[in-house]
């Protein structure tokens, strides 16, 4: 493990990683450098985590060899233009968590043979329950990939994938918390519709979701098997499922994930 890390961008995902790094004791606070343009955000990160903060992206690159790019795709070109002359391919390892931007996007804008790792975590990193997919660039080594895997284990689980799968990962797990939240919202509203007080409906829905996931993991059963366990002949569950089938519930979800997949690819083409 390297002595420190530099993070360009001080948003929520960066904060989640900082918390994970400190709790896992992967880095000490004085060896975490964060560049962030907003003064209030810099002060917040310094006050709560005692990390080093600066408005300068170049200062972060000059002081750390391990660099995490945690900015939006829309500003990535500007950031890379700013730091590219500070990057030493023999010294620096670059990690990006920006959605949609392929490794080729970075390799065209950074010095030749820059080592790059692309990562797609999700918002569950805020509670250290992310699932992060990691893929290595052309010049990255296996040891680089292993190091990044160790870093992102600080916020949840990690899977190693080929880069060709990252857009699909983005569509499924990257955006997935929003889909689950929408489904939970509908479950809660459904409970209210049939007369439950909203706080009670929220508790029932949340525990049902958590319990179902735990049941699948513990019993090692697939979704069809769990559904069969709950569904009795002529009962309430099959009556509800009939509505889902008629309204095309599964097809809607599949189409939505495919739409997110297409959008992720479009982002890469837009900024390439």
NUMARDREN-100452 format. One record per residue: x negated, y negated, z negated of N, C-alpha, C, CB in turn. Coordinates in pm, whole numbers, plus 50000, padded with zeros to 5 digits. Atoms other than C-alpha are relative to their C-alpha. Last residue first. Glycine has a CB too. Layout:
BEGIN
XYZXYZXYZXYZ;...
This chain:
BEGIN
501204993549947514204887852632499314991350104500355013550060;501225006350050516554865352435498715006150055499985000849851;499895014750002519784872452621498694993449963501074995749903;500155004849862518864908552705500024984750006501125005850089;501364997449955518284917152338499754994850141499725014849994;500875009350072521514900252237498565001750045500125002249847;499885013149936523384919352509499084989749934501464995249995;500824999449878522074952552371500034986650074500505011350094;501394999450045523474944152027499065000250121499765012549912;500395013650039526754933652190498544999649954500914994949889;500185007849877527064967152368499524985849968501314999550080;501184994649931526534985952041499694991850125500215014850038;501145005350075529074963851862498695004350063500065004549854;500065014349971531614972052134498834993449929501324993149959;500575001349866530805009252103499874985350041500875007550102;501434997150012531395007351730499324998650135499775014149942;500615011350070534754990451789498485001949987500634998349860;500105011249905535765016152051499304988049936501404996050050;501034996549901534985044851812499794988650099500405012950075;501295000550067536975028051534498865003050098499965010049883;500295014150028539955021251760498614998749937501084993849907;500445006149875539875056951892499634985449982501085001250104;501374995549973540025070751539499444993550126499955015250014;500945005050102543095049651452498565003850031500395005449863;501354999349944544965056851777498924995049907499954992250125;500515013649977548355044751655498574999750052500074992049872;499165006849901549975078951696499454986350035501434998749948;500194993649870547115096851517500784992650109500445014649994;501355003049952547095072151226499785005750141498955005649903;499985014049957550875075151194498634996050055500414990749883;499255000449874550675113151185500044985750056501445005449978;500954997349892547995110050918500674999450136499355013649979;500815011949978550555093750688499035001950116499234996449873;499095010449949553045122050725499244987150029501144997349898;499834997349857550225147350689500954989950063500525014350022;501235003149927549295131250357500175002150150498855008449948;500155014449978552825130150214498804996850088499884992849866;500185009150113553545167150253499824985450039498825004349920;498795007950024555065189750517499884989649891501115008949968;498934999349901552205214550490501234991649960500425014450021;499164988150020549425202450255501164999750100500535000749852;498794999549918546645178350352500755013249980499664998250148;498995009250052544075170150084501365002150066499554985650021;499794997450143541705199350136501164991849945498724996949922;499204987850012542125196850515500305003249853499285011750066;498645003349959540905160750509500925012149984500024995250147;499415007950108537845171250313501444996650031499194987049976;499754990950113537105198650566500624992749882498695006749956;498844991749967537505174650859500365009149883499725008450127;498735007250016535205149250695501235008550030500004988050088;499855010449900532325174450658501364993249984499855005850142;498924997549904531635193550339500104988350097501365002349927;500604998649868528405194050141501045004050105498875010249996;499544987249946530315199449815499415003150137501515000150009;500164989450101528365172249634500375013750055500874996949878;501424997450026527885149149932499815011949907499344987649941;500644994949878531465151750056498555003649975500104989850112;499494986649977532875147949705499345006450122501534999850018;500694991350096530675117649635500425014650019500304995449855;501394999149957531925100949953499225009449908499344986050002;500034992149877535525108749861498585002050051500844993350108;499824985950032535075096549505499935008950122501325001949930;501204995150067533635063049611500095015049974499774992549869;501105000149903536465057049858498735005949938499734985750049;499714989649901539175067849614498895000850103501354997150069;500374987150058537565047449337500295011550097500765002249869;501454999150016537675016249551499575013549946499514989049908;500634999049869541265021349667498495002049988500304987650084;499674987049940542655028749322499275001950132501515001250021;500734989750074540864999049167500245013950059500434999849852;501445001249972542054975249438499225011049930499484986349957;500204994949864545664987749410498524999550038500834991950100;499914985450008545564982349034499755006450136501385004349946;501174994850072544304946749074500005015349991499954994249860;501245000249920546914940649350498795005049921499744985950049;500695012750026549944952049149498645000150069499844997549845;501055000050103551434982449323499494985949976498845009250042;499605004350133554784979349502498944999849892501055008449955;499104990350061554584998149830500214997549851499475014150021;498764998849921553194968350018500995009749937499675004450142;499155011450039550644961949741501355000950071499304986550032;499544997450135549234996749800500924989049949498835001549907;498984989549991549104990050171500555003649864499425012450066;498755006449957547314957350106501135010150013499804992750134;499525008050113544674976449910501324993250034498964989549960;499534990850103544265002550182500624992449883498845008949949;498724994649953544054975250447500595009849899499825006950136;499025010850009541354956950253501385004850041499574988250089;499645001550142539484989650209501054989149981498764996849916;499164988550033539584995550586500474999349855499245013050024;498715002049933538284960350651500975011349967499814998950152;499305010350075535534964850390501384997350060499184987049997;499514993750124534524997750553500794989949917498825005649918;498914990949963534284980950892500625006149875499495011150095;498835008249964532284951750747501185008950038499664990550116;499345005050121529894975750570501244991450030499024991949918;499064991150068529304993250905500664994749874499315012149967;498725007150011527674964451094501015007649913500594997750138;500315014150017524154977651041501254991649979499234994850119;500285003150140525405012950983499664985449975498875008549951;499374991350100527195020051310499744995549857499515014250018;498554999649982526524992351563500705008349893500345005650136;499455013350031523014985251438501515000250004499464989650097;500055001150146522215022451442500594986849954498545001449949;498894991650049523385023551804500054999949847499855014450052;498765007249971521114994151888501215007849952500114997350151;499785010950096518255011651705501284992150028498814990650000;498804997950082518535044751892500364987949913499815012149913;498824999749912516135036452179501305001849921499865011350101;499405013349986513575026651914501265000150086499004990650060;500585006349883512985062851821500704986750022500115009250126;499354997549872514125069951468499144994650113501424993650003;500895003549890512765073051114500685003850131498625007249986;500114989849897515475072950848499054994950109501415003650061;500665003549875515295053650521500045012050096498534995649974;500544988749923517425053950205499414995050132501105010550026;499074989349962517965025149962499315011550070501074994450090;498615005049993516464991149883500985010750044500084988350095;499725008750115512975000749760501424994850000499024988449997;499434991250102512955029050014500324992249873499055011649969;498555000849991512405000150254500715010449914500435001750144;499475013150036508814995250148501535000149995499524989450099;500135001650145507935032250152500584986749953498525001149958;499014991250062509285035450506499974998649848499755014850041;498725007149991507245005150607501125008449940500324996450146;500055011150093504065022250482501344992649998498864990450037;499854994550135504945054650660500004988949895498885009949971;498614996050016505475035950987500255005449860500385010650105;499225012350009502115018950956501465003149975499844991650128;500215004950137500475052650880500744986749979498494998449971;499114992550088502015066251199499884995249856499705015050009;500454986550032500275038951395501005006849906498594999749936;499944996350142501745008251560499575014549981501434998049944;501344999750058500544999151909499975003649851499334986750020;500994993549915503655006452114498665002149931499784991850125;500305005749870506154997651844498875007350070499664985549985;501305006449980507415019051560499824995250142498885009549963;500584995349874511015025951464498714992550026501004998150118;501295005949965512675023451123499475006350128498995001649884;500654992449893516355029251036498724992750039500945001850123;500835007449906517485015650700499395009450102498914992249926;500614989649920520375028850489499264992750111501065010550057;500105001149855521065003350221499595013450061499014989150040;499314988549941522175011649869500014999250152501435000849947;500954989149981519784988949676500685012950048499255002749871;499844991650119522624966249558499145012750011501485003749979;499825008950114521794937749798500195007649869501184990850023;501325002450061520464963650042500124991449876499054993450100;500014992450125524134972150102498634999449932500395014550025;499745008950112523954944250361500005007149865501314993150019;498675006350003522354967250616500204992649868501115010750019;499344997050128518864977950725501454995550006499264993049881;498625004550010517634979051087500575004849866500855005450120;499174994050105513844980151108501424994650008499394997249860;498645005649998511414974151395500865007649899500625000850144;499014990250045507714980551329501364993050000499655005949857;498645004150033505054961551521500845011849953500664993350120;499274988650054501264963751558501374995349947499185007049887;499425002750133499934936051779500825012049957500874987150002;500264989350096498034952152070500444996649856498545003350000;500074986249953498054920552283499595009449887499025001150118;501264995649939498834888452094500045014950039498834997549904;501074999550099502514880152031498735005350066500395008949880;500235013350057505194868652273498874999449898501254995149936;500235009949894505534897952512499574986549944501254998350083;501294996949938505064923052229499684990450114500005014350051;501095005050084507874906452035498655002050068500015007149863;499805014450017510544910852303498834993849922501344997149928;500615006449884509144945452387500124984849995500655005250128;501435001750029510024956052031499304993150116499355013549971;500854988149987513674950552110498544996949971500135005950140;501245003249931515744921551969499085012250007499284988349930;499915002049856519324931651891498694998150074500834988650026;499144991449918519374926651517499854996650148501474998549956;499035007449919516414909951345500795009650088499304989350086;498684994650033514734931851081501094992850079500274998749848;498865008449968511174927351206501305006949963500014996450149;498744992750018507944940851060501144990550033500145005749853;498785008149993504564927951179501225009149990500044991850131;498924990849964501294944451070501284991849992500055012849906;498595001550035498364920351072500885011750046500524987250059;499745002450142494624927051058501495000749966499464986549961;500744990350081493474941751386500344999049852498504998050020;499514986349981496194924151584499285010549916499885003750145;501184992049964495224890151431500455014550012498844998549894;499924985450011498254867151429498705006550049501205005450080;500514996250131497624830151364499955015349982500874993949890;501435002449999497974820251729499345003249866499724985550037;500734990549915501364837151743498484997949998500514999050142;500974991750072502784819051440499065008050088500725009349910;500715007050107504674789351587498865008349941500964996149889;500845010249937505674805251915499134993049896500884989750075;501144993149939506924835351719499054990350069500505010350101;500894995150105509094813451497498765006750059500755010049909;500675011450061510594794451790499005004449893501034990449938;500965005149901511414826351974499184988649942500744995350128;501204991649998512964841151658498964995050100500375014350032;501185008550028515394812451602498695007850012500104994049860;499915012949931518514827851762498774991049978501244992749955;500524999149863517534862951653499944986650071500865009550081;498994996649901518104852951288499375000850140501154989749998;499245011449948515144853051047500985004950106499054989050058;498634998750051513654880250826500824987750040500005001649846;499205010349934510294886050996501465002149964499805000550155;498624996049974508204906150750500764988350060500695004949869;499075011049974504434900950763501375005650037499474990950113;498734993349978501824923950607501084989350011500325010349885;500204991649881498424907350644501285007450038498885010049976;499624986150014499124878350405499785007750131501465001149956;500294994750134497654843850343500365014749980500724991949899;501405002050036497324829850696499635006749868499704985249991;500814991149916500644844750803498524999049964500204996750148;499724986250040502454828250510499105009750077501495003550023;500674998150128500784794850579500215014249948500514990049897;501424997349975501844797350942499245002549871499374988350075;500134986149957505504800250843498535003850021500795002450130;500854997049885505264767450652499925015050030498614994549977;499215002649880508124756150422499265004350128500344985150008;500565010649917506374773550132500954997450116498575003850052;499135004949893507234797049849499344988450073501374995749943;500565012149939505124818649618500884995850117498525002550046;500804997749880507274842949422499424986850050500855006950112;501385004550019508404836549063499105003250119499425006449874;500904988649977511564857249120498524996549985500245005550139;499444986950039514444835648996499025011650013501205002850082;499465000150136512884800848992500415014049953501194990649991;501125001950093510694805949300500485001049856499334986350024;500844988049997513574820549500498834999149902499485002350142;499254988750057515974792849393499135012549993501275002850084;499995002050146513414765349459500725011449931500674986649965;501364997550050512824778449809499964999149848499004990050063;500194985649997516584780049870498605003749951500225005550143;499214994050110517064744349755499815015149995501504996750018;500635002450130514214732749982500745006949887499924985249973;499085007250088515624748350299499404999049860501395007149996;499895014349970512934756950555500854992049903500564998350136;498575003049990511934790550400500154984950022500785004749870;499815013049934508514807150399501504998150025499194999150134;498775001849924508084834550139500024986150063501255002049910;499915013549944504834847849991501264999250087498734996450083;498915000949904504864878549766500124985350043501355005349940;500464994949871501524884549597501125001150102499355013449981;500975009649945502304862449295499465004450135498854997949904;499335012049949505454882949231499024990250065500754993149888;499775009550110503514915549201500584987350061498684997049921;500805012149996504004940549479500264992149872500324991350126;500794998749878505284976249502499064988150017500925001450123;501385003950026506434974349141499095002750120499475007549877;500804988149973509644993049229498514997749973500205004550145;499514989350088511654965549058499205012950019501485002750027;500405002950138509504938649221500445011149905500604986649955;501474999250011509734953049573499554998149855499334989350089;500424986049993513474959349537498515001649983500425005950131;499534993250122514224924049418499535014549998501534999449990;500845005150110512094909449700500375006949869500154984649986;501294993249991513874931849949499074995549889499364997450136;499784986050037517304919849840498695007750001501015006650095;499854999550146516064883849853500205014349952501184991249956;501335002250059514824888250209500075001049849499434986350043;500734987549981518184903150304498594998849944499945003750148;499524989450089520004873850145499225012950015501465002650025;498574997550014517954846450313500345011849911500605002350133;499684997150140514374835050261501475002349974499534988849914;498545000350015512944836450612500375004349860500695009050105;499585012149929509364845950698501514999950005499394999450144;498644999049944508274871050436500354986650064501055004049889;499485013149965504594876150355501355001650069499014992450091;499155000749882503524907550172500444985650021501225009549986;498895009550000500844916149919500795000550128499494986149977;499945007650125498134940449810501224990949994498734991849984;500755012549997498724965550087500244992049872500384991750124;499155012050000500005000050000499124987550000500964999949877;
